[in-house]
Amino acid sequence: MPMQINQSTTPLMWIAGIAIILFSAVGIAAFMGWIPGSIGEPGDKAASSSTAGVKAHTAAPTHVARNKHTKAICAECGVIQSVREIAQPGKGGAIGIVGGAVVGGLLGNQVGAGRGKDIATVAGAVGGAVAGNEIQKRVDTAKRYEIAVRFDDGSHRVFTEVNPPAWRAGDRVKVVNGVIRSNN
């Protein structure tokens, strides 16, 4: 006849399970800082020193209100990530077209005689208009500067300025009313 084994949980197993749960709860509370004085300070001396087993004397604890886990984040403070110069092409206009056409027509009128002179004048005017428009676009080209800032809270923002900025990548800055300022 096979022997039956009693499958009931012994009191020792209950005690071990409860001890593990309590130990885990106390560890979590200490780690989270819910138990006062449970988180050591950097540079704290241990209760015993390493020299010949002599115990170090510690001063009475002083209660100082400080929260090491939260650091005030300046929402307007950040670091320059990059500064890019961008050429903004100008727009051609009537001045370039008309000026180019007049100059081109005058130059074309100097070439040839008869019908050839008329064709050269028209070709010079058309070519001058195209060239004058292109010249006006290049003369009116403007530069602008895009400054990328990564803020302390993790966000990014790009600012555009017309004048060359004094900022370089890595500079600490603070943005006040949309204007980048030094944050020294």
C-alpha positions as CSV (number, residue, x, y, z in Angstrom):
1,M,0.0,0.0,0.0
2,P,1.5,3.4,-1.1
3,M,2.3,5.8,1.7
4,Q,0.5,9.2,1.6
5,I,2.5,12.4,2.3
6,N,0.7,15.2,4.1
7,Q,0.8,18.2,1.8
8,S,-0.1,20.8,4.4
9,T,2.1,23.8,4.8
10,T,4.2,23.6,7.9
11,P,4.4,26.6,10.3
12,L,8.1,26.9,9.5
13,M,7.2,27.8,5.8
14,W,4.7,30.3,7.0
15,I,7.2,32.0,9.2
16,A,9.8,32.1,6.4
17,G,7.3,33.6,3.9
18,I,6.2,36.3,6.3
19,A,9.9,37.1,7.2
20,I,10.7,37.5,3.5
21,I,7.7,39.8,3.0
22,L,8.6,42.0,6.0
23,F,12.3,42.1,5.1
24,S,11.3,43.3,1.5
25,A,8.9,45.9,2.8
26,V,11.5,47.4,5.2
27,G,14.1,47.4,2.4
28,I,11.8,49.2,0.0
29,A,10.8,51.7,2.8
30,A,14.5,52.4,3.5
31,F,15.4,52.7,-0.1
32,M,12.6,55.2,-0.8
33,G,13.6,57.3,2.3
34,W,10.3,56.6,4.2
35,I,12.3,55.6,7.3
36,P,14.0,58.7,8.8
37,G,17.8,58.5,8.8
38,S,17.9,55.4,6.7
39,I,19.7,56.9,3.8
40,G,23.4,57.6,4.4
41,E,25.1,60.8,3.4
42,P,28.1,60.9,1.2
43,G,31.2,61.1,3.3
44,D,29.5,59.6,6.4
45,K,32.0,57.7,8.5
46,A,31.1,54.1,9.3
47,A,30.4,53.1,12.9
48,S,33.8,51.4,12.9
49,S,36.9,52.5,11.3
50,S,39.4,50.2,9.5
51,T,42.3,51.0,11.8
52,A,42.8,48.2,14.3
53,G,39.0,47.8,15.1
54,V,38.8,51.1,16.9
55,K,35.3,52.5,16.9
56,A,34.9,56.1,15.6
57,H,32.9,58.5,17.7
58,T,30.1,60.2,15.9
59,A,28.4,63.5,16.8
60,A,24.8,63.5,17.8
61,P,22.6,63.6,14.7
62,T,21.4,67.1,13.6
63,H,18.1,67.2,11.8
64,V,18.5,69.3,8.7
65,A,15.6,69.7,6.3
66,R,17.0,68.7,2.9
67,N,15.7,66.7,0.1
68,K,18.6,65.2,-1.9
69,H,16.3,63.4,-4.4
70,T,14.7,66.5,-5.9
71,K,16.7,69.2,-7.6
72,A,15.1,72.4,-8.7
73,I,14.9,72.4,-12.5
74,C,15.2,75.8,-14.1
75,A,12.7,75.6,-17.0
76,E,14.3,78.5,-18.8
77,C,17.9,77.3,-18.4
78,G,19.8,75.1,-20.9
79,V,22.8,74.4,-23.1
80,I,23.5,75.6,-26.6
81,Q,23.5,72.5,-28.8
82,S,24.4,74.1,-32.1
83,V,24.6,77.4,-34.0
84,R,24.0,77.3,-37.8
85,E,24.3,80.0,-40.3
86,I,21.5,79.8,-43.0
87,A,21.6,81.8,-46.2
88,Q,18.1,83.0,-47.0
89,P,17.9,83.8,-50.7
90,G,16.6,87.1,-51.7
91,K,13.7,87.7,-54.1
92,G,14.1,89.0,-57.6
93,G,12.1,92.1,-58.4
94,A,11.3,94.7,-61.0
95,I,14.4,96.7,-60.3
96,G,16.7,93.8,-61.3
97,I,14.6,92.8,-64.3
98,V,14.2,96.3,-65.7
99,G,17.8,97.3,-64.9
100,G,19.2,94.1,-66.5
101,A,16.9,94.5,-69.6
102,V,18.1,98.1,-70.2
103,V,21.8,97.2,-69.8
104,G,21.4,94.1,-71.9
105,G,19.5,96.0,-74.6
106,L,22.1,98.6,-74.8
107,L,24.9,96.1,-75.1
108,G,23.0,94.1,-77.7
109,N,22.4,97.2,-79.7
110,Q,26.1,97.6,-80.1
111,V,26.4,94.3,-82.0
112,G,25.7,93.8,-85.7
113,A,23.7,96.0,-88.2
114,G,20.2,95.9,-89.6
115,R,18.0,92.9,-88.6
116,G,20.9,91.4,-86.7
117,K,21.2,94.5,-84.6
118,D,17.5,94.3,-83.7
119,I,17.8,90.6,-82.8
120,A,20.9,91.3,-80.7
121,T,19.1,94.1,-78.9
122,V,16.1,91.9,-78.0
123,A,18.3,88.9,-77.0
124,G,20.4,91.3,-74.9
125,A,17.3,92.7,-73.2
126,V,16.0,89.3,-72.4
127,G,19.3,88.0,-71.2
128,G,19.9,91.2,-69.2
129,A,16.5,90.8,-67.6
130,V,17.3,87.3,-66.5
131,A,20.8,88.2,-65.3
132,G,19.5,91.3,-63.5
133,N,16.9,89.3,-61.7
134,E,19.5,86.8,-60.6
135,I,21.9,89.5,-59.5
136,Q,19.2,91.1,-57.4
137,K,18.4,87.8,-55.7
138,R,22.1,87.4,-54.7
139,V,22.5,91.0,-53.5
140,D,19.3,90.7,-51.4
141,T,20.5,87.3,-49.8
142,A,20.2,87.6,-46.1
143,K,21.8,85.4,-43.4
144,R,20.0,84.2,-40.4
145,Y,21.3,82.1,-37.5
146,E,19.5,79.1,-36.0
147,I,20.4,78.4,-32.4
148,A,19.4,75.1,-30.9
149,V,19.0,74.9,-27.2
150,R,18.5,71.8,-25.0
151,F,16.8,72.9,-21.8
152,D,17.5,71.3,-18.4
153,D,14.0,69.7,-18.4
154,G,14.9,67.8,-21.5
155,S,13.0,69.8,-24.1
156,H,14.6,71.4,-27.2
157,R,13.9,74.7,-28.9
158,V,15.3,76.5,-31.9
159,F,15.7,80.3,-31.9
160,T,16.3,82.4,-35.0
161,E,18.4,85.6,-34.9
162,V,19.4,88.0,-37.7
163,N,22.7,89.1,-36.2
164,P,25.6,86.7,-35.6
165,P,25.2,85.3,-32.1
166,A,28.0,85.2,-29.5
167,W,26.9,81.7,-28.4
168,R,28.9,78.6,-29.1
169,A,27.9,74.9,-28.6
170,G,28.2,74.0,-24.9
171,D,27.4,77.5,-23.5
172,R,25.0,77.6,-20.5
173,V,22.2,80.0,-21.3
174,K,18.8,81.2,-19.9
175,V,15.9,82.2,-22.1
176,V,14.1,85.3,-20.8
177,N,11.0,86.4,-22.8
178,G,12.3,84.6,-25.9
179,V,15.7,86.1,-25.7
180,I,18.8,84.0,-25.0
181,R,21.0,85.4,-22.2
182,S,24.1,84.1,-20.4
183,N,23.5,81.9,-17.4
184,N,26.7,82.1,-15.4
